[in-house]
Amino acid sequence: MGEGPHTGGTPASRDPQRIEPYLTIDDGLSLTRFTEQLSPSHLRHVLVDNPATLYGP
């Protein structure tokens, strides 16, 4: 699990004077849920082909 720039609350409930703690996010679960939404060919495009196009092989 990772901690990242994910804070809690909604914009209306936030107090700009209060420092909010980061939420703990299960990165593995997030990736699993993401991959379940795509077909294998679309997954390859998103995770392999697109980055290769952008950054080079």
CHARMM-style PDB file with segment names, atoms N, HN, CA, C and O in Angstrom:
ATOM      1  N   MET     1       0.844  -1.182   0.000  1.00  0.00      PROA
ATOM      2  CA  MET     1       0.000   0.000   0.000  1.00  0.00      PROA
ATOM      3  C   MET     1       0.878   1.230   0.000  1.00  0.00      PROA
ATOM      4  O   MET     1       1.976   1.240   0.556  1.00  0.00      PROA
ATOM      5  N   GLY     2       0.378   2.242  -0.623  1.00  0.00      PROA
ATOM      6  HN  GLY     2      -0.514   2.234  -1.075  1.00  0.00      PROA
ATOM      7  CA  GLY     2       1.156   3.454  -0.686  1.00  0.00      PROA
ATOM      8  C   GLY     2       0.393   4.639  -0.134  1.00  0.00      PROA
ATOM      9  O   GLY     2      -0.838   4.665  -0.114  1.00  0.00      PROA
ATOM     10  N   GLU     3       1.138   5.591   0.299  1.00  0.00      PROA
ATOM     11  HN  GLU     3       2.138   5.570   0.283  1.00  0.00      PROA
ATOM     12  CA  GLU     3       0.527   6.851   0.698  1.00  0.00      PROA
ATOM     13  C   GLU     3       0.889   7.855  -0.369  1.00  0.00      PROA
ATOM     14  O   GLU     3       2.028   7.901  -0.833  1.00  0.00      PROA
ATOM     15  N   GLY     4      -0.054   8.635  -0.746  1.00  0.00      PROA
ATOM     16  HN  GLY     4      -0.980   8.597  -0.370  1.00  0.00      PROA
ATOM     17  CA  GLY     4       0.215   9.585  -1.810  1.00  0.00      PROA
ATOM     18  C   GLY     4      -0.533  10.867  -1.567  1.00  0.00      PROA
ATOM     19  O   GLY     4      -1.021  11.116  -0.465  1.00  0.00      PROA
ATOM     20  N   PRO     5      -0.623  11.666  -2.577  1.00  0.00      PROA
ATOM     21  CA  PRO     5      -1.259  12.969  -2.425  1.00  0.00      PROA
ATOM     22  C   PRO     5      -2.783  12.875  -2.436  1.00  0.00      PROA
ATOM     23  O   PRO     5      -3.458  13.694  -3.060  1.00  0.00      PROA
ATOM     24  N   HSD     6      -3.309  11.890  -1.752  1.00  0.00      PROA
ATOM     25  HN  HSD     6      -2.761  11.225  -1.245  1.00  0.00      PROA
ATOM     26  CA  HSD     6      -4.753  11.696  -1.670  1.00  0.00      PROA
ATOM     27  C   HSD     6      -5.205  12.125  -0.279  1.00  0.00      PROA
ATOM     28  O   HSD     6      -4.884  11.469   0.712  1.00  0.00      PROA
ATOM     29  N   THR     7      -5.939  13.210  -0.209  1.00  0.00      PROA
ATOM     30  HN  THR     7      -6.200  13.742  -1.014  1.00  0.00      PROA
ATOM     31  CA  THR     7      -6.422  13.654   1.091  1.00  0.00      PROA
ATOM     32  C   THR     7      -7.905  13.365   1.193  1.00  0.00      PROA
ATOM     33  O   THR     7      -8.573  13.149   0.182  1.00  0.00      PROA
ATOM     34  N   GLY     8      -8.409  13.360   2.385  1.00  0.00      PROA
ATOM     35  HN  GLY     8      -7.866  13.535   3.206  1.00  0.00      PROA
ATOM     36  CA  GLY     8      -9.807  13.027   2.612  1.00  0.00      PROA
ATOM     37  C   GLY     8     -10.706  14.246   2.533  1.00  0.00      PROA
ATOM     38  O   GLY     8     -10.255  15.368   2.305  1.00  0.00      PROA
ATOM     39  N   GLY     9     -11.980  13.994   2.727  1.00  0.00      PROA
ATOM     40  HN  GLY     9     -12.347  13.082   2.912  1.00  0.00      PROA
ATOM     41  CA  GLY     9     -12.947  15.085   2.769  1.00  0.00      PROA
ATOM     42  C   GLY     9     -13.381  15.546   1.396  1.00  0.00      PROA
ATOM     43  O   GLY     9     -12.877  15.095   0.368  1.00  0.00      PROA
ATOM     44  N   THR    10     -14.313  16.440   1.414  1.00  0.00      PROA
ATOM     45  HN  THR    10     -14.723  16.807   2.249  1.00  0.00      PROA
ATOM     46  CA  THR    10     -14.789  17.062   0.183  1.00  0.00      PROA
ATOM     47  C   THR    10     -14.368  18.520   0.213  1.00  0.00      PROA
ATOM     48  O   THR    10     -14.109  19.064   1.287  1.00  0.00      PROA
ATOM     49  N   PRO    11     -14.295  19.161  -0.941  1.00  0.00      PROA
ATOM     50  CA  PRO    11     -13.858  20.569  -0.928  1.00  0.00      PROA
ATOM     51  C   PRO    11     -14.674  21.449   0.018  1.00  0.00      PROA
ATOM     52  O   PRO    11     -14.124  22.353   0.646  1.00  0.00      PROA
ATOM     53  N   ALA    12     -15.973  21.196   0.124  1.00  0.00      PROA
ATOM     54  HN  ALA    12     -16.420  20.462  -0.387  1.00  0.00      PROA
ATOM     55  CA  ALA    12     -16.809  22.028   0.990  1.00  0.00      PROA
ATOM     56  C   ALA    12     -16.498  21.806   2.468  1.00  0.00      PROA
ATOM     57  O   ALA    12     -16.701  22.705   3.284  1.00  0.00      PROA
ATOM     58  N   SER    13     -16.000  20.602   2.821  1.00  0.00      PROA
ATOM     59  HN  SER    13     -15.835  19.872   2.158  1.00  0.00      PROA
ATOM     60  CA  SER    13     -15.752  20.295   4.232  1.00  0.00      PROA
ATOM     61  C   SER    13     -14.314  20.573   4.660  1.00  0.00      PROA
ATOM     62  O   SER    13     -13.974  20.394   5.830  1.00  0.00      PROA
ATOM     63  N   ARG    14     -13.479  21.003   3.739  1.00  0.00      PROA
ATOM     64  HN  ARG    14     -13.756  21.148   2.789  1.00  0.00      PROA
ATOM     65  CA  ARG    14     -12.073  21.216   4.066  1.00  0.00      PROA
ATOM     66  C   ARG    14     -11.849  22.560   4.749  1.00  0.00      PROA
ATOM     67  O   ARG    14     -12.455  23.576   4.409  1.00  0.00      PROA
ATOM     68  N   ASP    15     -10.958  22.516   5.722  1.00  0.00      PROA
ATOM     69  HN  ASP    15     -10.466  21.690   5.999  1.00  0.00      PROA
ATOM     70  CA  ASP    15     -10.554  23.727   6.432  1.00  0.00      PROA
ATOM     71  C   ASP    15      -9.149  24.077   5.946  1.00  0.00      PROA
ATOM     72  O   ASP    15      -8.214  23.322   6.211  1.00  0.00      PROA
ATOM     73  N   PRO    16      -8.970  25.189   5.248  1.00  0.00      PROA
ATOM     74  CA  PRO    16      -7.653  25.523   4.705  1.00  0.00      PROA
ATOM     75  C   PRO    16      -6.596  25.745   5.785  1.00  0.00      PROA
ATOM     76  O   PRO    16      -5.403  25.763   5.480  1.00  0.00      PROA
ATOM     77  N   GLN    17      -7.005  25.913   7.025  1.00  0.00      PROA
ATOM     78  HN  GLN    17      -7.974  25.899   7.273  1.00  0.00      PROA
ATOM     79  CA  GLN    17      -6.059  26.115   8.115  1.00  0.00      PROA
ATOM     80  C   GLN    17      -5.588  24.794   8.732  1.00  0.00      PROA
ATOM     81  O   GLN    17      -4.665  24.780   9.546  1.00  0.00      PROA
ATOM     82  N   ARG    18      -6.225  23.688   8.342  1.00  0.00      PROA
ATOM     83  HN  ARG    18      -6.975  23.700   7.680  1.00  0.00      PROA
ATOM     84  CA  ARG    18      -5.911  22.375   8.916  1.00  0.00      PROA
ATOM     85  C   ARG    18      -5.143  21.538   7.899  1.00  0.00      PROA
ATOM     86  O   ARG    18      -5.528  21.465   6.731  1.00  0.00      PROA
ATOM     87  N   ILE    19      -4.075  20.916   8.335  1.00  0.00      PROA
ATOM     88  HN  ILE    19      -3.762  20.975   9.283  1.00  0.00      PROA
ATOM     89  CA  ILE    19      -3.307  20.013   7.476  1.00  0.00      PROA
ATOM     90  C   ILE    19      -3.976  18.645   7.531  1.00  0.00      PROA
ATOM     91  O   ILE    19      -4.132  18.058   8.601  1.00  0.00      PROA
ATOM     92  N   GLU    20      -4.368  18.148   6.360  1.00  0.00      PROA
ATOM     93  HN  GLU    20      -4.240  18.625   5.491  1.00  0.00      PROA
ATOM     94  CA  GLU    20      -5.038  16.850   6.292  1.00  0.00      PROA
ATOM     95  C   GLU    20      -4.012  15.741   6.110  1.00  0.00      PROA
ATOM     96  O   GLU    20      -3.053  15.907   5.356  1.00  0.00      PROA
ATOM     97  N   PRO    21      -4.197  14.621   6.786  1.00  0.00      PROA
ATOM     98  CA  PRO    21      -3.279  13.496   6.580  1.00  0.00      PROA
ATOM     99  C   PRO    21      -3.551  12.849   5.222  1.00  0.00      PROA
ATOM    100  O   PRO    21      -4.658  12.935   4.690  1.00  0.00      PROA
ATOM    101  N   TYR    22      -2.532  12.207   4.675  1.00  0.00      PROA
ATOM    102  HN  TYR    22      -1.633  12.138   5.107  1.00  0.00      PROA
ATOM    103  CA  TYR    22      -2.718  11.453   3.448  1.00  0.00      PROA
ATOM    104  C   TYR    22      -3.528  10.198   3.741  1.00  0.00      PROA
ATOM    105  O   TYR    22      -3.430   9.616   4.821  1.00  0.00      PROA
ATOM    106  N   LEU    23      -4.323   9.796   2.769  1.00  0.00      PROA
ATOM    107  HN  LEU    23      -4.403  10.269   1.891  1.00  0.00      PROA
ATOM    108  CA  LEU    23      -5.046   8.534   2.871  1.00  0.00      PROA
ATOM    109  C   LEU    23      -4.130   7.414   2.419  1.00  0.00      PROA
ATOM    110  O   LEU    23      -3.298   7.605   1.532  1.00  0.00      PROA
ATOM    111  N   THR    24      -4.277   6.255   3.021  1.00  0.00      PROA
ATOM    112  HN  THR    24      -4.953   6.100   3.742  1.00  0.00      PROA
ATOM    113  CA  THR    24      -3.535   5.089   2.576  1.00  0.00      PROA
ATOM    114  C   THR    24      -4.332   4.452   1.448  1.00  0.00      PROA
ATOM    115  O   THR    24      -5.503   4.110   1.615  1.00  0.00      PROA
ATOM    116  N   ILE    25      -3.687   4.296   0.303  1.00  0.00      PROA
ATOM    117  HN  ILE    25      -2.736   4.574   0.167  1.00  0.00      PROA
ATOM    118  CA  ILE    25      -4.315   3.741  -0.883  1.00  0.00      PROA
ATOM    119  C   ILE    25      -3.664   2.391  -1.192  1.00  0.00      PROA
ATOM    120  O   ILE    25      -2.439   2.278  -1.206  1.00  0.00      PROA
ATOM    121  N   ASP    26      -4.476   1.382  -1.436  1.00  0.00      PROA
ATOM    122  HN  ASP    26      -5.472   1.474  -1.425  1.00  0.00      PROA
ATOM    123  CA  ASP    26      -3.963   0.072  -1.834  1.00  0.00      PROA
ATOM    124  C   ASP    26      -3.704   0.116  -3.336  1.00  0.00      PROA
ATOM    125  O   ASP    26      -4.617  -0.093  -4.135  1.00  0.00      PROA
ATOM    126  N   ASP    27      -2.454   0.389  -3.717  1.00  0.00      PROA
ATOM    127  HN  ASP    27      -1.712   0.558  -3.068  1.00  0.00      PROA
ATOM    128  CA  ASP    27      -2.111   0.540  -5.123  1.00  0.00      PROA
ATOM    129  C   ASP    27      -2.360  -0.737  -5.914  1.00  0.00      PROA
ATOM    130  O   ASP    27      -2.808  -0.679  -7.059  1.00  0.00      PROA
ATOM    131  N   GLY    28      -2.077  -1.879  -5.318  1.00  0.00      PROA
ATOM    132  HN  GLY    28      -1.713  -1.927  -4.388  1.00  0.00      PROA
ATOM    133  CA  GLY    28      -2.301  -3.157  -5.998  1.00  0.00      PROA
ATOM    134  C   GLY    28      -3.772  -3.368  -6.304  1.00  0.00      PROA
ATOM    135  O   GLY    28      -4.123  -3.801  -7.401  1.00  0.00      PROA
ATOM    136  N   LEU    29      -4.632  -3.067  -5.348  1.00  0.00      PROA
ATOM    137  HN  LEU    29      -4.347  -2.715  -4.456  1.00  0.00      PROA
ATOM    138  CA  LEU    29      -6.069  -3.208  -5.563  1.00  0.00      PROA
ATOM    139  C   LEU    29      -6.548  -2.229  -6.628  1.00  0.00      PROA
ATOM    140  O   LEU    29      -7.387  -2.580  -7.457  1.00  0.00      PROA
ATOM    141  N   SER    30      -6.030  -1.022  -6.615  1.00  0.00      PROA
ATOM    142  HN  SER    30      -5.348  -0.737  -5.941  1.00  0.00      PROA
ATOM    143  CA  SER    30      -6.406  -0.033  -7.634  1.00  0.00      PROA
ATOM    144  C   SER    30      -6.017  -0.523  -9.023  1.00  0.00      PROA
ATOM    145  O   SER    30      -6.803  -0.403  -9.963  1.00  0.00      PROA
ATOM    146  N   LEU    31      -4.813  -1.072  -9.164  1.00  0.00      PROA
ATOM    147  HN  LEU    31      -4.174  -1.169  -8.401  1.00  0.00      PROA
ATOM    148  CA  LEU    31      -4.368  -1.588 -10.456  1.00  0.00      PROA
ATOM    149  C   LEU    31      -5.210  -2.788 -10.878  1.00  0.00      PROA
ATOM    150  O   LEU    31      -5.557  -2.920 -12.052  1.00  0.00      PROA
ATOM    151  N   THR    32      -5.537  -3.658  -9.932  1.00  0.00      PROA
ATOM    152  HN  THR    32      -5.255  -3.551  -8.978  1.00  0.00      PROA
ATOM    153  CA  THR    32      -6.385  -4.810 -10.245  1.00  0.00      PROA
ATOM    154  C   THR    32      -7.743  -4.358 -10.742  1.00  0.00      PROA
ATOM    155  O   THR    32      -8.233  -4.868 -11.749  1.00  0.00      PROA
ATOM    156  N   ARG    33      -8.351  -3.420 -10.060  1.00  0.00      PROA
ATOM    157  HN  ARG    33      -7.952  -3.005  -9.242  1.00  0.00      PROA
ATOM    158  CA  ARG    33      -9.663  -2.914 -10.487  1.00  0.00      PROA
ATOM    159  C   ARG    33      -9.577  -2.265 -11.863  1.00  0.00      PROA
ATOM    160  O   ARG    33     -10.481  -2.426 -12.683  1.00  0.00      PROA
ATOM    161  N   PHE    34      -8.509  -1.541 -12.117  1.00  0.00      PROA
ATOM    162  HN  PHE    34      -7.775  -1.410 -11.451  1.00  0.00      PROA
ATOM    163  CA  PHE    34      -8.309  -0.906 -13.412  1.00  0.00      PROA
ATOM    164  C   PHE    34      -8.200  -1.957 -14.512  1.00  0.00      PROA
ATOM    165  O   PHE    34      -8.841  -1.832 -15.556  1.00  0.00      PROA
ATOM    166  N   THR    35      -7.391  -2.993 -14.283  1.00  0.00      PROA
ATOM    167  HN  THR    35      -6.871  -3.094 -13.435  1.00  0.00      PROA
ATOM    168  CA  THR    35      -7.182  -4.007 -15.308  1.00  0.00      PROA
ATOM    169  C   THR    35      -8.438  -4.836 -15.562  1.00  0.00      PROA
ATOM    170  O   THR    35      -8.609  -5.373 -16.657  1.00  0.00      PROA
ATOM    171  N   GLU    36      -9.304  -4.945 -14.583  1.00  0.00      PROA
ATOM    172  HN  GLU    36      -9.164  -4.509 -13.694  1.00  0.00      PROA
ATOM    173  CA  GLU    36     -10.545  -5.696 -14.769  1.00  0.00      PROA
ATOM    174  C   GLU    36     -11.517  -4.982 -15.710  1.00  0.00      PROA
ATOM    175  O   GLU    36     -12.451  -5.601 -16.220  1.00  0.00      PROA
ATOM    176  N   GLN    37     -11.307  -3.704 -15.939  1.00  0.00      PROA
ATOM    177  HN  GLN    37     -10.548  -3.202 -15.524  1.00  0.00      PROA
ATOM    178  CA  GLN    37     -12.215  -2.925 -16.768  1.00  0.00      PROA
ATOM    179  C   GLN    37     -11.843  -2.953 -18.249  1.00  0.00      PROA
ATOM    180  O   GLN    37     -12.619  -2.504 -19.092  1.00  0.00      PROA
ATOM    181  N   LEU    38     -10.664  -3.475 -18.567  1.00  0.00      PROA
ATOM    182  HN  LEU    38     -10.033  -3.839 -17.882  1.00  0.00      PROA
ATOM    183  CA  LEU    38     -10.179  -3.436 -19.947  1.00  0.00      PROA
ATOM    184  C   LEU    38      -9.956  -4.827 -20.512  1.00  0.00      PROA
ATOM    185  O   LEU    38      -9.616  -5.758 -19.782  1.00  0.00      PROA
ATOM    186  N   SER    39     -10.150  -4.960 -21.813  1.00  0.00      PROA
ATOM    187  HN  SER    39     -10.426  -4.204 -22.405  1.00  0.00      PROA
ATOM    188  CA  SER    39      -9.819  -6.214 -22.486  1.00  0.00      PROA
ATOM    189  C   SER    39      -8.288  -6.327 -22.535  1.00  0.00      PROA
ATOM    190  O   SER    39      -7.595  -5.318 -22.404  1.00  0.00      PROA
ATOM    191  N   PRO    40      -7.759  -7.531 -22.721  1.00  0.00      PROA
ATOM    192  CA  PRO    40      -6.293  -7.669 -22.792  1.00  0.00      PROA
ATOM    193  C   PRO    40      -5.649  -6.782 -23.863  1.00  0.00      PROA
ATOM    194  O   PRO    40      -4.565  -6.243 -23.643  1.00  0.00      PROA
ATOM    195  N   SER    41      -6.305  -6.626 -25.018  1.00  0.00      PROA
ATOM    196  HN  SER    41      -7.186  -7.064 -25.197  1.00  0.00      PROA
ATOM    197  CA  SER    41      -5.702  -5.793 -26.060  1.00  0.00      PROA
ATOM    198  C   SER    41      -5.716  -4.312 -25.664  1.00  0.00      PROA
ATOM    199  O   SER    41      -4.744  -3.600 -25.919  1.00  0.00      PROA
ATOM    200  N   HSD    42      -6.798  -3.843 -25.048  1.00  0.00      PROA
ATOM    201  HN  HSD    42      -7.587  -4.421 -24.841  1.00  0.00      PROA
ATOM    202  CA  HSD    42      -6.829  -2.454 -24.594  1.00  0.00      PROA
ATOM    203  C   HSD    42      -5.836  -2.226 -23.459  1.00  0.00      PROA
ATOM    204  O   HSD    42      -5.204  -1.173 -23.376  1.00  0.00      PROA
ATOM    205  N   LEU    43      -5.709  -3.214 -22.594  1.00  0.00      PROA
ATOM    206  HN  LEU    43      -6.223  -4.069 -22.661  1.00  0.00      PROA
ATOM    207  CA  LEU    43      -4.761  -3.110 -21.493  1.00  0.00      PROA
ATOM    208  C   LEU    43      -3.340  -2.960 -22.023  1.00  0.00      PROA
ATOM    209  O   LEU    43      -2.558  -2.162 -21.507  1.00  0.00      PROA
ATOM    210  N   ARG    44      -3.015  -3.728 -23.049  1.00  0.00      PROA
ATOM    211  HN  ARG    44      -3.650  -4.377 -23.468  1.00  0.00      PROA
ATOM    212  CA  ARG    44      -1.686  -3.621 -23.657  1.00  0.00      PROA
ATOM    213  C   ARG    44      -1.481  -2.231 -24.258  1.00  0.00      PROA
ATOM    214  O   ARG    44      -0.408  -1.644 -24.117  1.00  0.00      PROA
ATOM    215  N   HSD    45      -2.498  -1.711 -24.921  1.00  0.00      PROA
ATOM    216  HN  HSD    45      -3.369  -2.188 -25.035  1.00  0.00      PROA
ATOM    217  CA  HSD    45      -2.380  -0.365 -25.498  1.00  0.00      PROA
ATOM    218  C   HSD    45      -2.110   0.665 -24.412  1.00  0.00      PROA
ATOM    219  O   HSD    45      -1.245   1.527 -24.571  1.00  0.00      PROA
ATOM    220  N   VAL    46      -2.847   0.577 -23.308  1.00  0.00      PROA
ATOM    221  HN  VAL    46      -3.549  -0.123 -23.179  1.00  0.00      PROA
ATOM    222  CA  VAL    46      -2.733   1.574 -22.241  1.00  0.00      PROA
ATOM    223  C   VAL    46      -1.414   1.456 -21.485  1.00  0.00      PROA
ATOM    224  O   VAL    46      -0.761   2.464 -21.218  1.00  0.00      PROA
ATOM    225  N   LEU    47      -1.021   0.240 -21.141  1.00  0.00      PROA
ATOM    226  HN  LEU    47      -1.552  -0.580 -21.359  1.00  0.00      PROA
ATOM    227  CA  LEU    47       0.136   0.060 -20.260  1.00  0.00      PROA
ATOM    228  C   LEU    47       1.456  -0.191 -20.986  1.00  0.00      PROA
ATOM    229  O   LEU    47       2.520  -0.050 -20.384  1.00  0.00      PROA
ATOM    230  N   VAL    48       1.407  -0.564 -22.279  1.00  0.00      PROA
ATOM    231  HN  VAL    48       0.543  -0.679 -22.768  1.00  0.00      PROA
ATOM    232  CA  VAL    48       2.648  -0.877 -22.996  1.00  0.00      PROA
ATOM    233  C   VAL    48       2.838   0.034 -24.210  1.00  0.00      PROA
ATOM    234  O   VAL    48       3.836   0.745 -24.318  1.00  0.00      PROA
ATOM    235  N   ASP    49       1.859  -0.003 -25.122  1.00  0.00      PROA
ATOM    236  HN  ASP    49       1.048  -0.581 -25.034  1.00  0.00      PROA
ATOM    237  CA  ASP    49       2.035   0.714 -26.384  1.00  0.00      PROA
ATOM    238  C   ASP    49       2.052   2.232 -26.211  1.00  0.00      PROA
ATOM    239  O   ASP    49       2.917   2.905 -26.772  1.00  0.00      PROA
ATOM    240  N   ASN    50       1.125   2.771 -25.455  1.00  0.00      PROA
ATOM    241  HN  ASN    50       0.423   2.225 -25.000  1.00  0.00      PROA
ATOM    242  CA  ASN    50       1.092   4.226 -25.265  1.00  0.00      PROA
ATOM    243  C   ASN    50       2.356   4.757 -24.594  1.00  0.00      PROA
ATOM    244  O   ASN    50       2.919   5.741 -25.074  1.00  0.00      PROA
ATOM    245  N   PRO    51       2.829   4.143 -23.497  1.00  0.00      PROA
ATOM    246  CA  PRO    51       4.081   4.644 -22.901  1.00  0.00      PROA
ATOM    247  C   PRO    51       5.267   4.496 -23.859  1.00  0.00      PROA
ATOM    248  O   PRO    51       6.147   5.356 -23.894  1.00  0.00      PROA
ATOM    249  N   ALA    52       5.292   3.399 -24.640  1.00  0.00      PROA
ATOM    250  HN  ALA    52       4.578   2.700 -24.611  1.00  0.00      PROA
ATOM    251  CA  ALA    52       6.388   3.229 -25.588  1.00  0.00      PROA
ATOM    252  C   ALA    52       6.373   4.314 -26.652  1.00  0.00      PROA
ATOM    253  O   ALA    52       7.424   4.796 -27.073  1.00  0.00      PROA
ATOM    254  N   THR    53       5.172   4.697 -27.085  1.00  0.00      PROA
ATOM    255  HN  THR    53       4.318   4.305 -26.743  1.00  0.00      PROA
ATOM    256  CA  THR    53       5.051   5.777 -28.065  1.00  0.00      PROA
ATOM    257  C   THR    53       5.524   7.096 -27.462  1.00  0.00      PROA
ATOM    258  O   THR    53       6.220   7.874 -28.115  1.00  0.00      PROA
ATOM    259  N   LEU    54       5.145   7.335 -26.229  1.00  0.00      PROA
ATOM    260  HN  LEU    54       4.580   6.703 -25.699  1.00  0.00      PROA
ATOM    261  CA  LEU    54       5.490   8.590 -25.582  1.00  0.00      PROA
ATOM    262  C   LEU    54       6.975   8.685 -25.219  1.00  0.00      PROA
ATOM    263  O   LEU    54       7.616   9.707 -25.463  1.00  0.00      PROA
ATOM    264  N   TYR    55       7.513   7.610 -24.634  1.00  0.00      PROA
ATOM    265  HN  TYR    55       6.992   6.780 -24.436  1.00  0.00      PROA
ATOM    266  CA  TYR    55       8.887   7.653 -24.116  1.00  0.00      PROA
ATOM    267  C   TYR    55       9.912   6.950 -24.984  1.00  0.00      PROA
ATOM    268  O   TYR    55      11.116   7.088 -24.765  1.00  0.00      PROA
ATOM    269  N   GLY    56       9.438   6.188 -25.978  1.00  0.00      PROA
ATOM    270  HN  GLY    56       8.460   6.076 -26.156  1.00  0.00      PROA
ATOM    271  CA  GLY    56      10.347   5.415 -26.813  1.00  0.00      PROA
ATOM    272  C   GLY    56      10.496   4.006 -26.262  1.00  0.00      PROA
ATOM    273  O   GLY    56      10.252   3.754 -25.082  1.00  0.00      PROA
ATOM    274  N   PRO    57      10.903   3.089 -27.140  1.00  0.00      PROA
ATOM    275  CA  PRO    57      11.026   1.673 -26.714  1.00  0.00      PROA
ATOM    276  C   PRO    57      12.171   1.448 -25.758  1.00  0.00      PROA
ATOM    277  OT1 PRO    57      12.396   0.320 -25.319  1.00  0.00      PROA
TER     278      PRO     57
END
